[in-house]
Amino acid sequence: MPKGDGSVAIVDVGGNKVAVLNLNELKTDVATIPLSSLVEYCNLVQLESIKGAYVDPWAVTVSDKYIGIKQPRRGPYVLFDRTGKFLCNVGSFGGGPGEYSSPIWDDIIDDENELIYLVGVFTDRIFVYHTSGQFLKEIVLPHRMLHPSIFLDNNILIVIHVPLEKQAKIFQFDVNTGELVKELVPPVHFFTKRLDGENVVLSTRNKPGFFDFHSFSNDSLYHFDLKNNRIAPIFTMPFSTSQNILKRYMLLNKDLLLTYIRCLEESGQCAGTGLVAIDLKHKTSSFVNFANDFFGNLPAPVDFYFYYLQNGYWTQSMMPEELMEEIEKRLTERGLSESDREVLKKTLSTLKEGANNVVFFGKLKDEVKTKLW
């Protein structure tokens, strides 16, 4: 096994191999990594600009067939094909059948069965639709849940959320019958140091059949073992209880994990705010930025909310005016190669002000074969 740079260690915790990042050993230098080291390809799609199709630049879910857009406030979930053609609105706000009363927090697009699962920010049910937009049924939850994350494995739907008045549990439902199959009561430390509305539980769902989850203010990433109905730690980044830090963990594949660190208060002990990459194969870590080398080395951001590495894809949603401004800025930079200039000018010529959003997406690689920094 490589010695690494001293920042990453693999330790045994109750029979589980856990990667540990030592914040004190994390260097402050920032490495720039080409997006092509992360994804197999990168497409740029202009969403269709017709009535009913316009969306806010918000959270994007890409599957092998579809692009789904979760919208803030009271906007409906909007479905496009991968060329950007508008297909339908999936559900709407309201109190009737198939209508949700809070913004959509999490979604799953099941390509194989042409189904879409939607769950709200604060809700007691999961809505199931056909990809045509037709409402099919709802799965009723045992109680109202805050920021629930969902995961689909064959015919089992797993639900996990931030506990408030109720005890924290992980639920398993049969998607065909809607019946509760199993539940697990984990210790509270699996979720958070703060049981409040400022915390959320998130999952990347980047590895098929592998349900990873963590909460913003917790220092560990966990794996829920569906078969054995148990939780195992897989990564941790310990920090002092005096530090006010939020972290978003994104497990990409067996070799690479990203952590976005946000320091909520100035602290001499805080390593800083930004994106940290952890190379589990070589046991090294670094602050990083990604450059989209498919499109003239434009910035390829990853942050807490708007730019995602989830469901096996990297995605970025932007208003066309934003992308035009970024391209024009890049074209003025010194040292720009002719090949980058050509790609950027070609991309710029396809964009129109006032049109619907553009979406970048690329399929994540199964593994990282070389050192990235």
C-alpha positions in Angstrom: 0.0 0.0 0.0 1.3 3.5 -0.8 2.3 5.7 2.1 0.6 8.7 0.6 1.2 12.2 1.9 0.4 11.6 5.5 -3.1 13.2 5.3 -5.1 10.0 4.7 -5.1 6.9 6.8 -7.1 3.7 6.6 -8.1 2.4 10.1 -10.3 -0.4 11.4 -13.5 0.6 13.2 -15.5 -2.4 14.4 -14.3 -4.6 11.5 -15.0 -1.8 9.0 -12.2 -0.2 6.9 -12.6 3.6 7.4 -10.6 6.3 5.5 -9.6 9.2 7.8 -8.5 12.6 6.6 -6.3 14.5 9.0 -7.2 18.2 8.6 -3.9 19.3 10.1 -2.0 17.6 7.3 -4.2 19.1 4.5 -2.2 21.5 2.4 -3.5 24.9 1.5 -2.3 24.7 -2.1 -5.1 24.3 -4.7 -4.6 21.8 -7.6 -6.5 22.3 -10.9 -7.8 19.1 -12.3 -9.2 18.5 -15.8 -12.8 17.4 -15.8 -11.9 14.6 -18.2 -10.1 12.9 -15.3 -13.5 12.6 -13.6 -16.0 12.0 -16.4 -16.1 9.9 -19.6 -17.6 12.7 -21.7 -19.3 16.1 -21.2 -22.4 17.2 -23.1 -23.9 20.7 -23.3 -27.6 20.7 -23.7 -29.9 23.7 -24.4 -33.3 23.0 -22.7 -36.2 23.6 -25.1 -37.6 27.2 -24.9 -41.3 26.7 -25.1 -44.2 27.6 -22.8 -44.2 25.4 -19.6 -40.6 24.3 -20.1 -38.7 27.3 -18.6 -36.9 26.4 -15.4 -34.8 28.1 -12.7 -31.1 27.1 -12.7 -31.5 24.7 -9.9 -30.8 21.0 -9.0 -30.5 18.7 -12.0 -30.9 14.9 -12.1 -29.5 13.1 -15.2 -30.2 9.5 -16.0 -29.3 7.4 -19.0 -32.6 8.6 -20.7 -33.7 11.8 -19.0 -32.9 15.2 -17.4 -35.1 16.1 -14.4 -35.1 19.5 -12.9 -36.1 20.2 -9.3 -37.3 23.8 -8.9 -37.3 26.1 -5.8 -40.3 27.5 -4.2 -43.6 26.3 -5.9 -42.2 25.3 -9.3 -43.2 21.8 -10.7 -40.7 19.0 -11.4 -39.8 19.3 -15.1 -38.7 16.4 -17.3 -36.7 16.6 -20.5 -35.0 14.0 -22.7 -31.2 14.1 -23.0 -31.3 16.3 -26.0 -33.1 19.0 -24.0 -36.6 18.4 -25.5 -39.3 19.2 -23.1 -41.4 16.2 -22.2 -43.8 17.1 -19.3 -44.3 18.6 -15.9 -44.3 15.8 -13.3 -46.9 16.7 -10.6 -47.6 20.1 -9.3 -48.2 22.1 -6.1 -51.5 21.5 -4.3 -53.4 19.2 -2.0 -54.9 16.8 -4.5 -53.8 13.4 -5.8 -50.3 13.6 -7.2 -49.8 17.1 -5.9 -47.0 18.0 -3.5 -47.3 20.7 -0.8 -43.6 21.5 -0.4 -40.7 21.9 -2.9 -39.2 18.7 -4.2 -36.1 17.8 -2.1 -35.0 14.5 -3.6 -35.8 12.5 -6.8 -35.1 9.2 -8.5 -35.5 8.5 -12.2 -36.0 4.8 -12.8 -35.2 4.4 -16.5 -35.8 0.6 -16.5 -39.4 0.9 -15.3 -40.1 4.4 -16.6 -40.9 5.7 -13.2 -40.1 8.8 -11.2 -40.0 9.1 -7.4 -40.4 12.5 -5.8 -40.2 13.5 -2.2 -40.7 17.0 -0.7 -38.7 19.0 1.8 -41.2 18.3 4.6 -43.6 15.6 3.8 -45.3 12.3 4.9 -45.4 10.7 1.5 -43.4 9.8 -1.6 -45.1 10.3 -5.0 -44.6 7.9 -7.9 -45.2 8.9 -11.5 -44.8 7.5 -14.9 -42.2 9.3 -17.1 -45.2 10.5 -19.2 -46.1 12.6 -16.1 -49.0 10.4 -15.1 -49.5 10.1 -11.3 -49.5 6.5 -10.3 -49.5 6.2 -6.6 -48.1 7.4 -3.3 -46.1 5.6 -0.6 -47.3 6.9 2.8 -44.5 7.4 5.3 -44.9 6.6 9.1 -44.7 10.3 9.9 -43.7 13.6 8.4 -40.0 13.8 7.5 -37.6 16.7 7.0 -35.2 16.7 4.1 -35.6 12.9 3.3 -33.1 11.2 1.0 -34.3 8.2 -1.0 -32.5 5.3 -2.6 -33.9 2.5 -4.9 -32.5 -1.0 -5.0 -34.5 -3.4 -7.1 -38.0 -3.3 -5.6 -36.9 -1.7 -2.3 -37.1 2.0 -1.6 -35.0 3.3 1.3 -35.8 6.5 3.1 -33.6 8.4 5.6 -34.1 11.9 7.0 -33.2 14.4 9.7 -34.9 13.5 13.0 -36.9 16.3 14.8 -39.6 15.3 17.2 -39.5 11.6 16.1 -36.7 9.2 16.6 -34.3 8.8 13.7 -35.0 5.7 11.6 -34.1 4.3 8.2 -37.1 2.8 6.4 -37.4 0.2 3.7 -40.5 0.0 1.6 -41.7 -2.4 -1.1 -42.3 -0.2 -4.1 -44.9 -2.4 -5.6 -47.2 -2.6 -2.5 -46.0 0.5 -0.6 -45.7 -1.6 2.5 -43.0 -1.0 5.2 -40.7 -4.0 5.0 -38.0 -3.1 7.6 -36.8 -0.3 9.7 -33.6 0.5 11.6 -33.0 2.8 14.6 -29.4 4.1 14.4 -27.7 6.0 17.2 -28.2 9.7 16.9 -24.5 10.4 16.2 -25.0 8.8 12.7 -27.0 11.9 11.8 -25.9 15.1 13.4 -24.5 17.1 16.2 -27.5 19.5 15.7 -31.0 18.2 15.5 -32.5 21.2 13.8 -33.9 22.5 10.5 -30.5 23.8 9.4 -29.2 20.2 8.9 -29.9 17.8 6.1 -29.1 14.2 5.2 -27.6 13.7 1.7 -26.7 10.8 -0.5 -24.7 10.8 -3.8 -26.1 7.5 -5.2 -23.0 7.3 -7.5 -22.4 3.6 -7.0 -25.1 1.2 -8.1 -26.5 -0.8 -5.1 -24.5 1.3 -2.7 -26.4 3.7 -0.4 -24.0 6.2 1.2 -25.3 9.0 3.4 -24.2 11.8 5.8 -25.5 14.9 7.4 -24.1 18.4 6.9 -22.8 18.9 10.4 -21.6 15.4 11.0 -17.9 14.4 10.5 -18.5 11.0 9.0 -19.8 9.3 5.8 -21.8 6.0 6.2 -22.9 3.1 4.1 -26.3 1.6 4.6 -26.1 -2.2 4.0 -29.5 -3.0 2.6 -29.1 -6.8 2.7 -28.1 -6.9 6.3 -30.0 -3.8 7.4 -27.0 -2.2 9.1 -24.9 1.0 9.0 -21.1 1.0 8.5 -18.7 4.1 8.6 -16.6 4.5 5.5 -14.9 7.9 5.8 -14.4 10.5 8.5 -12.9 14.0 8.7 -12.8 14.7 12.5 -13.0 18.3 13.6 -13.2 20.0 17.0 -16.6 20.5 18.5 -15.7 24.2 18.8 -15.5 24.5 15.0 -18.6 25.6 13.2 -18.1 23.7 10.0 -20.5 22.1 7.4 -19.3 19.4 5.0 -20.8 17.8 2.0 -19.3 14.4 1.1 -19.5 13.1 -2.5 -18.3 9.5 -3.0 -17.6 9.2 -6.7 -16.1 5.7 -7.0 -14.0 3.3 -5.1 -10.9 5.6 -5.5 -12.1 9.1 -5.1 -14.1 11.1 -2.7 -14.8 14.9 -2.7 -15.6 17.0 0.4 -16.9 20.6 0.2 -15.9 22.3 3.4 -17.8 25.4 4.5 -16.6 27.3 7.6 -19.5 29.2 9.1 -17.3 31.3 11.4 -13.7 32.6 11.1 -11.5 30.3 13.1 -7.8 29.8 13.4 -8.3 26.1 13.5 -10.4 25.9 10.4 -8.6 24.5 7.3 -10.5 26.8 5.0 -13.5 26.8 2.7 -13.4 24.9 -0.6 -13.4 21.6 -2.3 -11.1 18.8 -1.0 -10.4 15.7 -3.1 -9.3 12.6 -1.3 -7.5 10.0 -3.4 -8.3 6.7 -1.5 -6.0 4.6 -3.8 -2.9 6.7 -3.2 -3.9 8.0 0.2 -3.4 11.7 -0.6 -5.6 14.8 -0.4 -5.7 18.3 -1.8 -7.8 21.4 -2.2 -8.9 21.3 -5.9 -10.7 23.1 -8.7 -11.9 21.5 -11.8 -11.5 22.9 -15.3 -13.9 21.8 -18.1 -11.3 20.8 -20.7 -14.2 19.6 -23.0 -15.3 23.2 -23.3 -12.2 25.4 -23.5 -11.2 24.9 -19.8 -14.1 26.8 -18.4 -14.6 26.5 -14.6 -16.3 23.3 -13.7 -17.5 24.1 -10.2 -18.7 21.7 -7.5 -20.2 23.3 -4.4 -22.8 22.8 -1.6 -26.0 23.2 -3.5 -26.1 24.0 -7.2 -23.4 21.9 -8.9 -23.7 18.2 -8.3 -21.9 14.9 -8.5 -24.8 12.6 -8.0 -26.5 9.6 -9.6 -23.4 8.8 -11.5 -23.1 12.2 -13.2 -21.5 15.6 -12.9 -24.1 18.3 -13.7 -24.1 22.1 -14.0 -27.2 24.2 -14.8 -26.9 27.8 -15.9 -28.8 30.6 -17.5 -27.5 31.2 -21.1 -26.5 34.7 -20.2 -24.3 33.4 -17.3 -22.5 31.0 -19.7 -22.1 33.7 -22.3 -20.5 36.0 -19.7 -18.1 33.2 -18.5 -17.1 32.4 -22.1 -16.4 36.1 -22.9 -14.3 36.4 -19.8 -12.3 33.3 -20.7 -11.7 34.6 -24.2 -9.9 37.6 -22.7 -7.5 35.6 -20.7 -3.8 35.5 -21.6 -2.3 32.2 -22.7 -5.6 30.9 -24.1 -4.8 28.1 -26.6 -6.1 28.3 -30.2 -8.0 25.0 -29.7 -9.7 26.4 -26.6 -10.5 29.6 -28.3 -12.1 27.8 -31.2 -14.3 25.6 -28.9 -15.4 28.6 -26.9 -16.3 30.7 -29.9 -18.3 27.8 -31.4 -20.2 27.3 -28.1 -20.9 31.0 -27.8 -22.4 31.1 -31.2 -25.1 28.6 -30.2 -26.3 30.5 -27.2 -29.2 33.0 -27.1 -30.2 35.5 -24.5 -33.6 34.9 -23.0 -33.6 31.2 -23.9 -34.1 28.4 -21.4 -31.3 27.1 -19.3 -28.3 25.2 -20.5 -27.1 22.0 -18.8 -23.7 20.5 -18.7 -23.5 16.8 -17.8 -20.9 14.1 -17.9 -21.0 10.4 -16.8 -18.6 9.7 -13.9 -15.8 7.2 -14.5 -15.8 3.9 -12.6 -12.3 4.5 -11.2 -9.4 6.9 -11.3 -6.3 5.2 -12.8 -3.7 7.8 -12.2 -2.7 10.4 -9.5 -4.7 13.6 -10.1 -2.2 16.0 -8.3 
